[in-house]
């Protein structure tokens, strides 16, 4: 089943060399235009390798862009007027996931709170890594390395939460494909 993604999970999984987990877990990722602009266009302007990787996935066809309807744009504009902490890409991703009735991948707490208030199921980047571990797409070492690589490259996790995630990874039994 497809999922909608905000920029953050795409960027961090690409930085960790694990963006393919999205394809393996969801088959298809849908992103709105603002997320494309943030994750790919802006990233390419700055020469970020993760932007190149995300763009390659779009060219492969499993990350798809979705255009918004005028009704969606109106709703997004209202969100932006009343929830200043929610960026346009986040607002677009929330509206798209709600409209499609699919899982939303997002890390930012304000966006997650709004999405959940609207009844949208939301999970973050670490969920993707943990899910891949649980179904045997990666092993414990790969999962730890992915999380630690993201943290080393700037993904924000409180030290206590990082320690808890590492302990959880170590508890998950190894699966074989």
Helices and strands as residue ranges (DSSP letters): E 3-5, H 7-15, H 20-26, E 29-32, H 33-36, I 37-41, H 42-45, H 49-60, E 63-66, H 70-82, H 88-100, E 103-105, H 109-117, E 122-123, H 125-134, H 140-152, H 159-171
